Structures are given as C-alpha cells and as structure tokens.
Amino acid sequence: MDLDKLIELYPRVYHMAERGAWDSIRTHGLMSTTAVLDHLKVEGDDRARFESEHRDQKMDVRAGHPSNIVLRDQKPMPEGRLLQALTNGTTPRQWYELINDKVFFWVEEERLHRLLGARDYRKLEHDVLTLDSAAFIPAYAKKIWLCHMNSGNTWPIPHRRDTEIFRRIADYPVKPLGKPVKNVVELVVDYSVPNIADYVVEVRRMKGSEVLEDLG
C-alpha cells in the first residue's frame, strides 16, 4: 500500500487505554507489554505470566508501587480458542509474545466504539487517544504493520491466523487503483511510541460511546 493512500483512507487512528493512563502515556510514551516489562525491569520467570500467557483479567505489574502500570486483559484470546485459530505451527505462547511486543491502534472509529461497547468494557471508563495520521504514520512507517482483522479476538469464530496477517505498509495487498484488497482494521507499531503526545489531537474520557470528559 502507498503511504499517502493509507493516510488518505485513514486520517485518524485510535487507541483505547485504561482510565487515568493518559498522564503516564504522555510522560513515558505508549508502551507495549514487552516495553512496560523492560521499563519496570521485570525479568526471568516473573515476565512469563504477563508476556507469554493468557491474561484473563487486568494485571498490575508492580502492585502497590508508585511506578505500577496496569496491563489490559486479553479476555477474547484464551489459549483454547487460539489453538483452534493458529496455523503454520504457531503456538499460543508465540502468539502472546508477538502480540505483547506491539502497540495497537484502530484505523476506524466504528471499530473503537465496537470495543468500547463490548460486554466486558461497556461499563468501564477509558482514556481514548486520537492521533493525526498525517504526522504519525510517516514518522513511524518503518515500525508499522497493518492487519485486516482484529488479531486479538477469537470470538465468535476463531478465524485462522498466523504471523503473516501482519504486513508492512508497502507489502499490504492493494487493488489496481491503490485501495486495499481487504480493509485495514488494525495499525500496529513495534514495541512502543515514546513521543506519542506529539501526534495526539484529542484525548477523551469515555464510557461506552459516551464522552465523559475532554482530557486534552
């Protein structure tokens, strides 16, 4: 896919974070699970339960400590469902470690609202970041992957997947006129976006589709 066409089709990208996370994100950047564990110097066997196994609920990395960061749950991605979905010899552990090394954005607001309204999240508050694609995507183009599906969901059908569902921008399949063969669903960045505040144009505190507060 051409970089300019990607920006034209998806002028904004969105990230749904934990309530109250914006201040930390603005200071430290938006980090993947792997980046968080590196930042907090979690090593050895302690890492596995955060990075290599299914998180069926939110997890505090340093519970009770001022530096604590909360990792989001991965409820839609239990190991049993992944075993039905993964192909080409990919194991659940490999999949969790792949997903946990990346930062995820929706490229359409409709997908954001679908997640905000999902059963497990609709009653919770979230800090929702909106980024300007024209500034953000060129700056991180070499670290960006595109995906045609919700890679972290196995419900209601465990759609087949392996690492090949993530494609670099230039490798994403397009039609003769440049539009994608399959619409982009996720824009994914390797490891972290340290200076994400440079690209954020709006931060909203949301509960479901209701905007509770404009955070900046």
C-alpha positions in Angstrom: 0.0 0.0 0.0 1.1 3.5 -0.7 1.8 5.6 2.3 -0.2 8.6 1.1 -3.2 6.3 0.2 -3.1 4.9 3.8 -3.2 8.3 5.3 -6.0 9.4 2.9 -8.2 6.4 3.8 -7.5 6.5 7.5 -6.8 10.2 8.5 -7.1 9.4 12.2 -6.1 6.3 14.3 -7.4 5.5 17.8 -6.1 3.8 20.9 -8.2 2.8 23.9 -6.3 2.9 27.2 -7.1 2.4 30.9 -8.9 5.1 32.7 -6.2 7.5 34.1 -3.5 6.2 31.9 -3.1 9.4 29.8 -0.8 11.2 32.2 1.6 8.2 32.2 1.4 7.8 28.4 2.1 11.5 27.9 5.2 11.2 30.1 6.6 7.8 29.2 5.0 7.2 25.8 2.7 4.4 24.7 4.3 1.1 25.5 3.6 -2.5 24.6 3.5 -5.1 27.3 7.1 -6.0 26.5 8.2 -2.4 26.7 6.4 -2.0 30.0 8.2 -5.0 31.4 11.6 -3.7 30.2 10.8 -0.2 31.6 10.0 -1.7 35.0 12.9 -4.2 34.8 10.8 -7.3 35.2 13.0 -10.2 34.3 13.2 -14.0 34.3 10.2 -16.2 35.2 8.3 -13.2 36.5 7.8 -12.0 32.9 6.0 -15.1 31.6 2.7 -14.5 33.3 2.5 -11.0 31.8 4.1 -11.6 28.4 3.8 -15.3 27.5 0.5 -16.5 28.9 -3.2 -15.5 28.6 -4.2 -12.5 30.7 -7.8 -13.2 31.6 -8.0 -10.0 33.6 -6.2 -6.7 34.1 -2.8 -7.1 35.8 -0.7 -4.8 37.9 2.9 -5.1 37.1 4.1 -3.5 40.3 1.0 -3.6 42.5 1.1 -1.0 45.3 4.3 0.6 44.0 4.2 4.2 42.6 5.7 3.0 39.3 2.9 0.5 38.8 1.5 0.1 35.3 -1.8 -1.8 34.6 -1.8 -4.2 31.7 -5.1 -4.7 29.9 -6.8 -8.0 29.9 -6.8 -10.3 26.8 -10.1 -11.9 27.5 -11.0 -12.5 23.8 -7.8 -14.6 23.3 -7.9 -17.6 25.6 -5.4 -20.4 24.8 -8.1 -22.9 23.9 -9.6 -20.6 21.3 -6.1 -19.8 19.9 -5.4 -23.5 19.5 -8.3 -23.6 17.0 -7.2 -20.4 15.2 -3.4 -20.6 14.9 -1.8 -22.1 11.8 1.6 -23.0 10.4 2.8 -24.3 13.7 2.3 -21.1 15.6 1.9 -21.8 19.4 -0.2 -19.8 21.8 3.0 -18.7 23.6 4.5 -17.4 20.4 1.3 -15.6 19.6 1.0 -14.0 23.1 4.7 -12.9 22.9 4.1 -11.5 19.4 1.0 -9.5 20.4 2.6 -8.3 23.6 5.5 -6.8 21.7 3.3 -4.4 19.8 1.1 -1.3 20.3 -2.3 -1.4 18.7 -4.5 1.2 17.0 -7.9 1.1 15.3 -8.0 2.9 12.0 -11.7 3.5 12.1 -13.7 5.0 14.9 -16.5 2.5 14.3 -14.2 -0.3 15.5 -13.2 1.7 18.5 -16.9 2.2 19.5 -17.5 -1.5 19.0 -14.8 -2.4 21.5 -16.0 0.4 23.9 -19.4 -1.2 23.8 -18.3 -4.8 24.2 -19.8 -6.7 27.1 -16.7 -6.7 29.2 -15.9 -3.0 28.7 -19.1 -1.0 28.3 -19.5 -0.3 32.0 -15.8 0.8 32.4 -14.2 4.2 31.7 -11.3 4.6 29.3 -8.9 7.2 28.1 -9.3 7.3 24.3 -6.4 8.8 22.2 -7.0 10.1 18.7 -3.9 10.6 16.6 -3.3 12.6 13.4 -2.2 10.0 10.7 -0.5 12.6 8.5 2.0 13.3 11.2 2.2 9.9 13.0 2.3 7.4 10.1 5.3 8.8 8.2 7.3 9.2 11.4 6.8 5.5 12.4 6.3 3.9 8.9 9.3 1.6 9.4 7.8 0.2 12.6 4.2 -0.1 11.4 2.3 -3.2 10.5 -1.2 -3.4 9.0 -3.7 -6.1 9.8 -7.0 -6.9 8.1 -8.7 -8.4 11.2 -8.9 -8.0 15.0 -5.9 -10.1 15.8 -6.6 -10.2 19.5 -10.1 -11.6 19.3 -11.2 -15.2 18.8 -15.0 -14.7 19.2 -17.5 -15.6 17.9 -15.3 -17.5 15.4 -11.6 -18.4 15.9 -10.6 -17.1 12.5 -7.4 -18.7 11.2 -4.3 -16.6 11.7 -0.5 -16.7 12.0 2.2 -14.0 11.9 1.6 -13.4 8.2 -1.6 -11.5 8.9 0.6 -8.5 9.9 2.1 -6.8 6.8 4.4 -3.8 6.4 2.7 -0.9 4.7 4.5 -1.4 1.4 3.6 -5.1 1.4 -0.1 -4.8 2.2 -2.1 -6.1 -0.8 -3.9 -3.4 -2.8 -6.2 -3.3 -5.9 -5.1 -1.7 -9.2 -6.2 1.8 -8.0 -4.4 1.5 -4.7 -7.2 0.7 -2.3 -6.6 -2.3 0.0 -7.8 -5.7 -1.1 -9.1 -6.2 2.4 -9.9 -3.1 4.5 -7.3 -2.3 7.2 -8.6 -3.0 10.7 -5.5 -2.6 12.9 -2.4 -0.4 12.6 0.3 -1.9 14.8 3.6 -0.5 15.9 6.6 -2.4 17.1 7.4 -2.1 20.9 6.5 1.5 21.7 5.7 5.0 20.6 7.8 7.1 23.0 6.7 10.5 21.8 3.1 9.7 21.1 2.0 13.1 22.7 3.4 14.8 19.6 0.7 13.2 17.4 -2.3 13.2 19.7 -5.0 15.6 18.6 -7.7 14.6 21.2 -8.0 12.6 24.4 -11.4 11.7 25.7 -12.5 10.0 28.9 -15.2 7.6 27.6 -17.7 5.1 29.0 -19.2 3.1 26.1 -19.8 5.7 23.4 -20.5 8.5 25.9 -17.8 11.2 26.2 -17.5 12.0 29.9 -14.6 14.5 29.7 -12.2 16.1 27.3 -8.7 15.5 28.6 -6.9 17.5 26.0 
